[in-house]
């Protein structure tokens, strides 16, 4: 069928705002009245900042949800606005709320929801003034339903039910609940049959759920019935391009670009497809008409923001100066826009070492929980049989073919290219190897990152050992030979039988722990052969074991004077330098060994171990891990390598493939903490005010530290807050909490109290440190820093007074804490 048979969106009727019943919480009234005033003056973001913290504290306050919905909708977050209005109506049961909710449904293109809400609204006396407009909207929507029912050959009731399921599926897609989206769309399809929209939405959900074949097949089914369906063609372009099938994607794009767009929705879908293929001029031609004054507001604001982002990137890629202004105007839910702006201001062609500005951030291309799944799989490589590991990796890549493009974007566009290199080397397909070669032989990024990519190709057998390549190193092209190491058990030195026996007996005595006899035997060997390098080195090891490090270093140096390329003493001296944190000195000490071609197995293992320690100091954990594994391959059971490998496994919570996602989370956590620090502005807040800014999860962590009794874990947020306030207000309980502090934490409290209960945050940090690197999820991870342990017990809070961040003790705790600190001592 023709796409012209789709449901058309109606403009919302004239706004008519109902006020829900009062919630009765006197403490909310000032905030709600302030929010009402801010919204009236169109200061939407300020209203959101005021209301957001209160939603967790008063989850059943209908009026609060009403104003939050109004604010979010005004800010362009229609899904958020709908959700808050629905909560307000469900809590208050106020029939008057059906009117504004129905208008929001219309704006969000949730026409079946709107129709139900409008019918309910018309039953309310309060709607009398706008009843005619509401009836016209109902009639218009019913006519759309009737036309679609006639076209599909089903009843109007069946169409309404199908549309309702489809709209719920769109909500699930927005919330990234792909399994629910698939189920709901399939229910909608049963009612709406061949109508394309639920099929198109199903295709998107299937792709992100790891079913790319089914997603593409669904798009083909739509096109078999409607060859010019814009959404289906756009979906196909995305699925094929992100799966690395660019030639096929361009065939679909050729069909799509020949279509004349019908309205803003078609233009945006076509622009998304063009952006997928980096067709900058097409993106500009499609979206520039929507950037005209007054046009962008003619369709959903959230779509307008997305269109503005695509348009800004196209302008940046084509050198248009308005790109910066457009990027600066985008809202905060595009956190990577800051990276684009920074690159644009610096005159770079793209972020990181990319040659262009990307339309899609790699975190948009694969669900976060799927990335964690792949990371966990990568960490099991050493514990799985090679064939089983390869089978699991191949299966994952088959389900999420966009992972390869994600890895490439991480390599070129992000700040940690080693993460992308690690993913590509794990994928290990011909396309992944080609991506590693492109990066390794480029001039992009750091020398070490590119060399790492080439070494992964050597390990995979994609580059033959001893191959000479032209590589960009230290700012110039150099011919570099990727050399082979030969590990041989043949002895590299020859002594008389008597000296050889003394060296062997000394080594045996040392292994048995008889150090005195070992030292005596090594000295006897030196009397017979002063240039016995092994004797000097082994004596150095004995001296190091007994703590005589000066003599140990002298012995290692003596061995090097005999043979400057002797691996053991050179590595031992390098590790002394690492113990002193002289990383540059250690690197210089190991440098002469780089050109060696032949090693004894123990030498190879020890050299790999020393290199791994050097890399660990640089926090290049993945490369260190691979070197340690190589050491254990040539010398199984080598204790130092195994111990360091175990320590690395404990210290790295998420491996390289997830590194950039960790960085993204760090940025988001930092932004969340900044918002938290700005929420409280009272110079002497009460306990309730200080704790009300926290989430339910954080309050659960506080309750675990403060509340002595059981049975509180099932409390709602407001009830839990009241319980914590009551506990801290009880002198006996407060004394118990103070008794659980250590000396430094009690000293920190005394310092703040001596300053009147408040002191600059930076002054506190200079003396006692901060908790910025600790987990904010107190319900799972209790803080360990002084600042964190005081905050999680409700004894210390952060407040911003006259633009200065301060730490404060809640007002009613100050005198009580003075007494408790005197009692506890």
C-alpha positions in Angstrom: 0.0 0.0 0.0 1.1 3.6 -0.4 2.7 5.3 2.5 0.2 8.1 2.1 -2.2 5.8 3.9 -0.4 6.3 7.2 -2.0 8.0 10.1 -1.5 11.8 9.8 -0.6 13.7 12.9 -3.0 16.4 14.1 -1.9 19.6 15.7 -2.8 19.8 19.3 -5.9 21.8 20.2 -5.5 25.0 22.0 -3.8 24.5 25.3 -6.0 24.3 28.4 -4.3 23.7 31.7 -6.0 22.0 34.6 -4.7 22.2 38.2 -4.8 18.8 40.1 -5.9 18.6 43.7 -3.5 19.9 46.3 -1.2 17.2 47.8 -1.4 18.5 51.3 2.3 18.5 52.0 3.0 22.0 53.3 6.7 21.7 52.7 6.1 21.2 48.9 4.0 24.3 48.5 6.8 26.9 48.2 8.7 24.7 45.6 5.5 24.1 43.6 4.6 27.8 43.6 8.1 28.7 42.5 8.0 26.1 39.7 4.7 27.5 38.6 6.2 31.0 38.4 9.2 29.7 36.5 7.1 27.9 34.0 4.9 31.0 33.5 8.1 33.0 32.7 9.3 30.1 30.4 12.4 29.4 32.6 11.9 25.7 31.9 15.4 24.4 32.8 15.3 26.1 36.2 11.9 24.6 36.9 13.2 21.1 36.0 16.3 21.6 38.3 13.9 22.6 41.1 11.4 19.7 40.6 13.7 16.8 39.7 15.1 16.2 43.3 11.6 16.3 44.8 10.3 13.5 42.6 12.3 10.9 44.6 11.4 12.4 47.9 7.6 12.7 47.2 6.9 10.0 44.7 3.1 10.1 45.4 2.6 13.8 45.2 0.3 14.2 42.2 0.7 18.0 41.8 4.5 17.6 41.8 4.3 15.1 38.9 1.9 17.4 37.1 4.4 20.3 37.2 7.3 18.0 36.3 5.3 16.8 33.3 4.6 20.3 32.2 8.2 21.3 32.5 9.6 18.3 30.7 7.1 18.7 27.8 8.0 22.4 27.6 11.7 21.4 27.4 11.0 19.1 24.4 11.0 15.8 26.4 7.5 14.6 25.3 8.0 11.1 26.5 9.0 12.3 29.9 6.2 14.8 30.0 3.6 12.1 29.1 5.0 9.8 31.8 4.8 12.4 34.5 1.3 13.5 33.6 0.2 9.8 33.6 1.6 9.5 37.1 -0.2 12.6 38.2 -3.5 11.4 36.9 -3.1 7.9 38.3 -2.2 9.3 41.8 -4.9 12.0 42.0 -7.6 10.3 40.0 -8.4 13.9 39.0 -10.6 13.7 35.8 -9.6 17.2 34.9 -6.0 16.0 34.1 -7.3 14.0 31.1 -7.5 17.3 29.1 -3.8 18.3 29.2 -2.8 14.7 29.0 -4.8 14.2 25.8 -3.1 17.2 24.3 0.4 15.8 25.2 -0.6 12.5 23.6 -1.5 14.3 20.4 1.9 16.1 20.4 3.7 12.8 21.0 1.8 11.2 18.1 0.2 8.7 20.5 -3.2 9.1 18.8 -4.9 6.0 20.2 -3.9 7.2 23.7 -5.1 10.7 22.8 -8.4 9.4 21.6 -9.1 7.6 24.9 -8.0 10.6 26.9 -10.1 13.0 24.9 -13.2 11.0 25.3 -12.7 11.0 29.1 -11.9 14.7 29.1 -15.2 15.5 27.3 -17.1 14.0 30.3 -15.6 16.6 32.6 -17.5 19.8 33.3 -14.2 21.7 33.5 -13.7 21.1 29.8 -16.8 23.0 28.8 -14.9 26.0 27.6 -12.9 24.0 25.1 -15.4 21.2 24.5 -15.9 22.2 20.8 -12.1 22.0 20.1 -11.8 18.7 22.0 -14.7 17.3 20.0 -13.1 18.4 16.7 -9.9 16.6 17.7 -11.9 13.5 18.6 -13.7 13.6 15.3 -10.5 14.1 13.4 -8.8 11.2 15.1 -11.8 8.9 14.7 -11.9 9.8 11.0 -8.2 8.7 10.7 -9.1 5.4 12.5 -12.1 4.9 10.3 -10.1 5.4 7.1 -7.4 3.1 8.3 -10.0 0.5 9.3 -11.6 0.7 5.9 -8.2 0.3 4.1 -7.2 -2.7 6.3 -10.6 -4.3 6.2 -11.0 -4.5 10.0 -13.1 -2.9 12.6 -12.4 0.5 14.1 -12.2 -1.0 17.5 -9.5 -3.4 16.2 -7.5 -0.5 14.7 -7.7 1.4 18.0 -6.4 -1.6 19.9 -3.6 -2.1 17.4 -2.6 1.6 17.5 -2.6 1.5 21.3 -0.2 -1.5 21.3 2.0 0.2 18.7 2.3 3.4 20.7 3.2 1.4 23.8 5.9 -0.3 21.7 7.2 3.1 20.7 7.5 4.0 24.3 9.4 0.7 25.0 11.7 1.5 22.0 12.4 4.9 23.5 13.3 3.3 26.8 15.6 0.7 25.1 13.4 -2.2 26.3 13.7 -4.0 23.0 12.2 -7.3 24.1 9.0 -5.5 25.2 9.0 -3.5 22.0 9.1 -6.6 19.9 6.3 -8.2 21.8 4.1 -5.1 21.7 4.7 -4.5 17.9 3.8 -8.1 17.2 0.5 -7.7 19.1 -0.1 -4.5 17.1 0.6 -6.3 13.8 -2.1 -8.9 14.6 -4.6 -6.1 14.7 -3.2 -3.8 12.0 -2.0 -6.5 9.6 0.2 -5.1 6.8 0.2 -1.5 7.9 3.9 -0.5 7.7 4.5 1.5 11.0 4.5 -1.4 13.5 6.6 -3.5 11.1 9.2 -0.8 10.8 9.3 -0.3 14.5 9.6 -4.1 14.9 12.6 -4.1 12.6 14.4 -1.5 14.7 13.8 -3.4 17.9 15.0 -6.7 16.2 18.2 -5.1 15.1 19.1 -3.7 18.5 18.1 -6.9 20.2 20.7 -8.8 18.2 18.5 -10.2 15.3 19.9 -8.3 12.3 18.7 -11.0 9.8 15.2 -10.8 11.0 15.3 -7.0 11.1 16.4 -6.8 7.4 13.8 -9.4 6.4 11.1 -7.4 8.1 12.2 -4.3 6.2 12.1 -6.3 2.9 8.6 -7.5 3.7 7.4 -3.9 4.1 9.0 -2.9 0.8 7.4 -5.9 -1.0 4.0 -4.3 -0.2 5.1 -0.6 -0.3 8.2 -0.1 -2.4 8.5 3.6 -1.6 8.2 3.3 2.2 10.7 5.8 3.6 11.0 4.3 7.0 11.7 0.8 5.7 14.3 2.0 3.2 15.9 4.1 5.9 16.0 1.2 8.2 17.6 -1.0 5.5 20.3 1.5 4.8 21.2 1.6 8.5 21.1 -2.2 9.0 23.3 -2.8 6.0 25.8 0.0 6.5 26.3 -0.7 10.2 26.8 -4.4 9.3 29.6 -3.5 6.9 27.6 -4.1 3.7 28.0 -0.6 2.3 27.5 -1.5 -1.4 24.1 -3.0 -0.6 23.3 0.0 1.7 24.0 2.4 -1.2 21.7 0.5 -3.5 18.9 1.0 -0.9 19.9 4.7 -0.5 19.6 5.2 -4.3 16.0 4.0 -4.1 15.4 6.2 -1.1 16.9 9.5 -2.4 14.7 9.2 -5.5 11.6 9.7 -3.3 10.1 13.2 -2.7 9.8 13.6 1.0 6.3 14.2 2.4 6.7 16.3 5.5 9.2 16.8 8.2 9.1 13.1 9.3 10.1 11.8 5.9 12.9 14.4 5.7 14.4 13.4 9.0 14.2 9.6 8.2 15.9 10.3 4.8 18.5 12.5 6.5 19.3 9.7 9.0 19.9 7.3 6.1 22.1 9.9 4.3 24.1 10.5 7.5 24.7 6.7 7.9 26.5 6.9 4.6 28.3 10.2 5.3 26.3 11.9 2.5 26.8 15.5 4.0 25.2 17.4 1.1 22.1 15.3 1.1 21.7 15.8 4.8 22.0 19.6 4.3 19.4 19.6 1.4 16.9 17.5 3.4 17.2 19.4 6.7 17.9 23.0 5.8 14.2 23.7 5.0 13.3 22.6 8.5 15.8 25.1 10.0 13.8 28.0 8.7 12.2 30.2 11.5 9.0 28.6 12.7 9.3 25.4 10.7 11.2 23.3 13.2 8.4 23.9 15.8 5.8 22.4 13.4 6.7 18.9 14.5 7.9 17.1 17.7 10.6 19.1 19.5 12.6 16.0 20.3 12.8 15.3 16.5 13.7 18.9 16.0 16.7 18.5 18.3 17.8 15.3 16.5 17.5 17.1 13.2 19.5 20.0 14.5 22.3 17.6 15.6 22.4 16.0 12.1 22.4 19.4 10.5 25.2 20.7 12.7 27.4 17.8 11.9 26.8 18.2 8.2 27.7 21.9 8.5 30.8 21.0 10.4 31.9 18.5 7.7 31.3 21.0 5.0 33.1 23.9 6.7 30.0 26.0 7.4 30.5 28.5 10.3 27.0 28.1 11.8 27.9 24.6 13.0 29.3 25.9 16.3 26.3 28.0 17.1 23.9 25.1 16.3 25.9 22.6 18.4 26.0 25.0 21.4 22.2 25.2 21.2 21.7 21.5 21.7 20.4 20.2 25.1 22.5 18.3 27.7 21.2 14.9 26.8 23.7 14.8 24.0 26.9 14.5 26.2 29.2 13.9 23.3 28.4 17.3 21.7 31.1 18.8 23.9 33.7 16.6 22.2 32.4 17.8 18.8 32.5 21.5 19.9 36.0 21.1 21.3 37.3 19.6 18.1 35.6 22.3 16.0 37.0 25.1 18.1 40.5 23.6 17.8 40.2 23.6 14.0 40.4 19.7 13.9 38.6 17.8 11.1 36.8 15.7 13.7 37.1 14.5 17.3 40.0 12.4 18.4 42.1 11.5 15.3 39.0 11.2 13.0 39.1 12.9 9.6 35.4 14.0 9.9 32.7 14.7 12.4 30.4 11.7 13.2 26.7 11.7 13.0 26.3 8.9 15.4 28.2 8.3 18.7 29.3 4.7 19.2 27.3 4.4 22.4 24.1 4.9 20.2 25.0 2.0 18.0 24.9 -0.9 20.5 23.0 -1.2 23.8 25.2 -0.7 26.8 24.3 -4.1 28.4 25.3 -5.8 25.2 28.7 -4.1 25.3 29.1 -5.3 28.9 28.2 -8.8 27.7 31.0 -8.7 25.1 33.5 -7.4 27.6 32.7 -10.2 30.0 33.2 -12.6 27.1 36.6 -11.1 26.3 37.8 -11.6 29.9 37.1 -15.3 29.6 39.5 -15.9 26.7 42.2 -17.4 28.9 39.7 -19.7 30.6 37.9 -21.1 27.5 39.1 -23.6 25.0 40.2 -21.6 21.8 37.6 -23.1 19.6 34.8 -22.5 22.1 36.0 -18.9 22.7 36.1 -18.2 18.9 32.7 -19.8 18.4 31.2 -17.5 21.1 32.9 -14.4 19.7 31.7 -15.2 16.2 28.2 -15.7 17.4 28.2 -12.4 19.2 29.5 -10.5 16.1 26.9 -12.3 14.0 24.1 -11.0 16.3 25.7 -7.5 16.6 27.6 -6.9 13.4 27.8 -3.1 14.2 30.4 -4.0 16.9 33.1 -3.7 14.3 32.1 -0.2 13.3 31.8 0.6 17.0 35.4 -0.5 17.6 36.6 1.5 14.6 34.9 4.6 15.9 36.4 4.1 19.3 39.8 3.7 17.7 39.6 6.9 15.6 37.1 9.2 17.3 37.7 8.4 21.0 40.4 9.3 23.5 41.4 5.6 24.1 42.2 3.9 20.8 43.7 0.9 22.6 40.1 0.0 23.5 39.1 -0.1 19.9 42.2 -2.1 18.9 41.5 -4.6 21.7 37.9 -5.2 20.4 39.1 -5.5 16.8 41.8 -8.0 17.7 39.2 -10.0 19.6 36.8 -10.0 16.7 39.6 -11.2 14.5 37.6 -11.3 11.2 39.2 -10.2 7.9 37.3 -6.9 8.2 38.6 -6.4 11.7 42.2 -7.2 10.6 41.8 -4.7 7.7 40.7 -2.1 10.2 43.7 -2.8 12.4 46.0 -2.4 9.4 44.4 0.9 8.3 45.0 2.3 11.8 48.4 0.8 12.3 49.8 2.2 9.0 48.2 5.6 9.4 49.5 8.8 11.0 46.6 8.9 13.5 46.9 8.9 17.2 49.9 7.9 19.3 52.9 5.8 18.0 52.3 3.2 20.7 48.6 2.7 19.8 49.4 2.2 16.1 52.3 -0.2 16.9 50.0 -2.1 19.2 47.6 -2.6 16.2 50.4 -3.9 14.0 51.6 -6.3 16.8 48.1 -7.7 17.0 48.3 -8.4 13.3 51.6 -10.2 13.8 50.2 -12.3 16.6 47.2 -13.2 14.3 49.6 -14.2 11.5 48.2 -11.4 9.3 51.7 -9.8 9.0 54.7 -12.1 8.6 57.4 -11.9 11.1 60.6 -10.0 9.9 58.4 -8.0 7.6 59.7 -4.4 7.0 56.9 -1.8 7.1 56.9 1.9 6.6 55.5 3.2 9.8 54.9 6.8 11.1 57.1 7.0 14.2 58.2 10.1 16.2 56.9 12.4 13.5 58.4 10.8 10.4 58.1 7.7 8.2 60.5 5.0 9.1 61.2 1.5 7.8 60.6 -0.8 10.8 61.2 -4.6 10.9 58.7 -6.5 12.9 61.1 -9.1 14.3 60.8 -12.7 15.4 62.0 -13.9 18.8 63.7 -17.3 18.8 63.3 -19.1 22.2 65.9 -21.8 22.6 67.0 -24.0 25.4 70.6 -24.2 24.2 73.2 -22.7 26.5 74.6 -19.3 25.3 77.9 -19.5 27.3 80.5 -22.3 27.7 82.7 -22.8 30.8 85.1 -25.5 32.0 83.4 -28.5 33.6 84.6 -27.4 37.0 83.1 -23.8 36.7 79.9 -25.2 35.1 79.5 -27.7 38.1 79.9 -24.9 40.6 77.3 -22.7 38.8 74.8 -25.6 38.6 75.4 -26.6 42.3 75.0 -23.0 43.4 71.7 -22.6 41.4 70.4 -25.9 43.0 71.4 -24.7 46.5 69.7 -21.4 45.9 66.5 -23.1 44.7 66.4 -25.2 47.9 66.8 -22.0 50.1 70.4 -22.7 51.2 71.6 -19.2 50.4 74.9 -19.4 52.3 76.1 -22.5 50.4 74.9 -20.9 47.1 76.8 -17.7 47.7 80.0 -19.8 48.6 79.7 -21.8 45.4 79.2 -18.7 43.2 82.2 -17.0 44.7 84.3 -20.2 44.1 83.2 -20.1 40.4 84.3 -16.4 40.1 87.7 -17.3 41.6 88.1 -19.7 38.7 86.4 -17.6 36.1 86.0 -13.9 37.0 83.9 -13.3 33.8 81.3 -15.8 34.7 78.3 -13.5 34.2 75.8 -16.0 35.7 77.7 -16.0 39.0 77.6 -12.2 39.3 73.8 -12.2 38.4 73.0 -15.0 40.8 74.9 -13.3 43.6 72.9 -10.1 42.9 69.7 -12.1 43.3 70.9 -13.5 46.6 71.8 -10.1 47.9 68.4 -8.7 46.9 66.7 -11.5 48.7 68.4 -10.6 52.0 67.7 -6.9 51.5 71.3 -5.8 50.6 70.1 -3.9 47.6 73.2 -1.7 47.1 75.4 -4.9 46.8 72.8 -6.5 44.6 72.8 -3.6 42.2 76.6 -3.7 42.1 76.6 -7.4 41.2 74.0 -6.9 38.5 76.1 -4.1 37.1 79.2 -6.3 37.1 77.3 -8.9 35.1 76.3 -6.2 32.5 79.9 -5.0 32.2 80.8 -8.6 31.1 77.8 -8.8 28.7 75.7 -5.7 28.1 72.9 -7.7 26.5 72.6 -10.2 29.4 68.8 -10.3 30.0 68.6 -11.1 33.7 70.7 -8.3 35.3 69.4 -5.7 32.9 65.8 -6.6 33.7 66.6 -6.7 37.5 68.1 -3.2 37.3 65.1 -2.0 35.3 62.8 -3.3 38.1 64.8 -1.5 40.7 64.1 1.7 38.7 60.4 0.9 38.5 60.3 0.4 42.3 61.7 4.0 42.5 59.0 5.1 40.0 61.6 6.0 37.4 59.6 4.7 34.4 61.8 6.5 31.9 64.9 5.1 33.4 63.5 1.6 33.3 62.5 2.0 29.7 66.0 3.2 28.9 67.5 0.2 30.8 65.5 -2.3 28.7 66.0 -0.5 25.4 69.2 -2.5 24.4 67.2 -5.8 24.6 64.7 -4.7 21.9 67.0 -5.8 19.1 67.7 -9.3 20.5 66.6 -12.2 18.3 67.3 -15.2 20.5 66.3 -15.9 24.1 66.5 -18.8 26.6 62.9 -19.7 27.8 63.6 -18.3 31.3 65.2 -15.1 29.8 62.1 -14.7 27.5 59.8 -15.1 30.4 61.7 -12.7 32.6 62.1 -10.1 29.9 58.3 -10.3 29.2 57.6 -10.0 32.9 59.8 -6.8 33.1 58.1 -5.3 30.1 54.7 -6.1 31.7 55.7 -4.3 34.9 56.7 -1.3 32.9 53.4 -1.3 31.0 51.5 -1.7 34.2 53.1 1.4 35.6 51.8 3.2 32.4 48.4 1.7 33.1 48.5 -0.1 29.7 47.0 -3.2 31.3 45.8 -5.1 28.2 49.3 -5.1 26.7 50.8 -6.1 30.0 48.3 -8.9 30.3 49.3 -10.3 26.8 53.0 -10.1 27.7 52.5 -12.0 30.9 50.5 -14.6 29.1 53.3 -14.9 26.5 55.8 -15.4 29.4 53.7 -18.2 30.8 53.4 -19.8 27.4 57.2 -20.1 27.0 57.8 -20.9 30.7 54.7 -22.5 32.3 54.4 -22.1 36.0 56.6 -18.9 36.1 55.5 -17.6 39.5 56.2 -13.8 39.2 54.3 -13.6 35.9 51.4 -15.5 37.3 51.2 -13.3 40.4 51.3 -10.1 38.4 48.7 -11.5 36.0 46.4 -12.2 38.9 46.9 -8.7 40.3 46.1 -7.2 36.9 42.9 -9.3 36.7 41.8 -8.0 40.1 42.6 -4.3 39.3 40.9 -4.1 35.9 37.2 -4.3 36.5 36.3 -3.8 32.8 38.6 -4.8 30.0 39.7 -2.7 27.0 36.5 -3.2 25.0 34.5 -1.3 27.6 37.1 1.3 28.4 35.4 4.1 26.5 32.0 3.3 28.0 33.7 3.5 31.4 35.0 7.0 30.4 31.5 8.0 29.3 30.1 6.8 32.6 32.8 8.7 34.4 31.8 11.9 32.6 28.1 11.3 33.4 28.9 10.6 37.0 30.9 13.8 37.2 28.0 15.8 35.7 25.6 14.2 38.1 27.8 15.1 41.1 28.0 18.7 39.9 24.2 18.8 39.7 23.9 17.3 43.1 26.3 19.9 44.6 24.2 22.7 43.1 20.8 21.4 44.4 21.4 22.4 48.0 21.9 26.2 48.6 21.1 26.7 52.3 24.1 27.7 54.4 22.8 25.7 57.3 20.5 23.1 55.9 18.4 20.8 58.1 19.0 17.0 58.1 15.9 16.6 55.9 17.0 19.3 53.5 20.5 17.9 53.2 19.3 14.3 52.6 16.3 15.1 50.4 18.6 15.7 47.4 19.7 12.0 47.3 18.1 9.2 45.4 16.2 6.3 47.0 19.3 4.1 46.3 21.6 6.5 48.1 19.3 6.8 51.0 19.2 3.0 51.3 23.0 3.1 51.7 22.7 5.9 54.3 20.0 3.8 56.1 22.3 0.8 56.2 25.0 2.9 58.0 22.7 4.8 60.3 19.5 2.9 61.2 20.1 0.2 63.9 16.8 -1.7 63.6 15.6 -3.9 60.8 12.4 -3.8 58.7 13.1 -0.4 57.1 14.3 -1.7 53.7 10.7 -1.8 52.4 10.1 1.8 53.1 9.3 4.3 50.3 11.8 7.1 49.8 9.9 9.7 51.8 9.3 7.3 54.6 13.0 6.2 54.6 14.1 9.8 54.7 11.9 10.4 57.8 13.3 7.3 59.5 16.9 8.5 58.9 16.2 12.0 60.2 14.6 10.5 63.3 17.5 8.2 63.9 20.1 11.0 63.6 18.0 13.3 65.8 18.2 10.7 68.6 21.3 11.5 70.8 21.8 7.8 71.6 21.8 6.7 68.0 23.9 9.6 67.0 26.5 8.7 69.6 26.6 5.2 68.2 27.2 6.5 64.7 30.0 8.7 65.9 31.6 5.8 67.8 31.8 4.0 64.5 34.0 6.7 63.0 37.8 6.5 62.9 40.1 9.1 64.4 40.6 11.1 61.1 36.8 11.2 60.5 36.2 12.5 64.0 39.0 15.0 63.5 37.4 16.2 60.3 34.0 16.7 62.0 35.7 18.7 64.7 37.4 20.9 62.1 34.1 21.7 60.4 32.3 22.3 63.7 35.1 24.6 64.8 34.5 26.6 61.7 30.9 27.2 62.6 29.6 24.0 61.0 30.6 25.1 57.5 33.9 25.3 55.6 35.0 25.7 52.0 35.0 22.4 50.2 38.5 22.9 48.8 39.9 23.5 52.4 38.3 20.2 53.5 39.7 18.4 50.5 43.2 19.8 51.0 43.3 18.2 54.5 41.1 15.1 54.3 40.8 14.3 50.6 37.6 13.9 48.5 35.3 11.1 47.4 34.9 12.0 43.7 36.4 8.7 42.5 34.2 6.5 44.7 31.0 4.9 43.5 27.9 7.1 44.0 25.8 3.9 44.4 25.9 3.7 48.1 23.3 1.0 48.3 25.9 -1.3 46.8 29.3 0.2 47.6 30.0 1.9 50.9 32.5 4.8 50.6 35.9 4.4 52.2 37.2 8.0 52.1 36.8 10.4 55.0 34.5 12.6 53.0 32.5 9.7 51.6 32.0 8.0 55.0 30.8 11.2 56.6 28.4 11.9 53.8 27.0 8.4 53.8 26.2 8.8 57.5 24.4 12.0 56.9 26.9 13.9 59.1 28.3 16.0 56.2 26.6 17.6 53.2 27.6 19.7 50.2 25.9 23.1 49.6 26.6 25.9 47.2 26.4 29.3 48.9 27.1 32.5 46.9 28.7 30.4 44.1 31.1 28.8 46.6 30.9 25.0 47.3 31.1 24.3 51.0 30.8 21.2 53.3 28.4 21.6 56.1 27.1 19.8 59.1 23.3 19.8 59.2 22.1 22.5 61.5 20.3 20.4 64.2 23.3 18.0 64.4 25.9 20.6 65.3 25.4 20.9 69.0 24.6 17.2 69.3 27.8 16.2 67.5 29.9 18.4 69.7 28.5 16.5 72.7 28.9 13.1 71.0 32.5 13.8 70.0 33.3 14.8 73.6 31.7 11.6 74.9 33.3 9.2 72.4 36.7 11.0 72.7 
